[in-house]
Amino acid sequence: MDRIKRLSYEVLDGHKSKFGEDFVDNKKALNEISIIRSKGLKNKMAGYITKFVKKEIREEKAKQSRIESSKSEQQMEDQTDTVITEPAIIEEEAPETVTETDSVQEAPETVTETDSVQEAPETVTETDSVQEAPEEKTE
């Protein structure tokens, strides 16, 4: 571990609450906590501390978003389970379906004009239908 990281960790161990995401504020906090005569060393340490704090905050946000997404996924699964089980209950309570063989009724013996029998429409193929060209009008 290099000197900057080692010194930055030593400062962070005792005074982590004084540092944030702003470089200038971290540099001022470093001046209050320790005596660093080298301007370059102070700036590097303040920069590393800023980078370290930002990384921790970013990781904490990612962790929170993963927790929230897992909670929302769990809720979605619970809702899906509820939706799936409800139709199963409805299907058990639903009456039996009537098939075509059950609903066939005998035709009446006498057919009157008011009784109507519906027949299936005939299917038309291309050879059965002939289209005529429209007649031209002559004046």
Beta strands, then each sheet from edge to edge (+ up, - down):
end
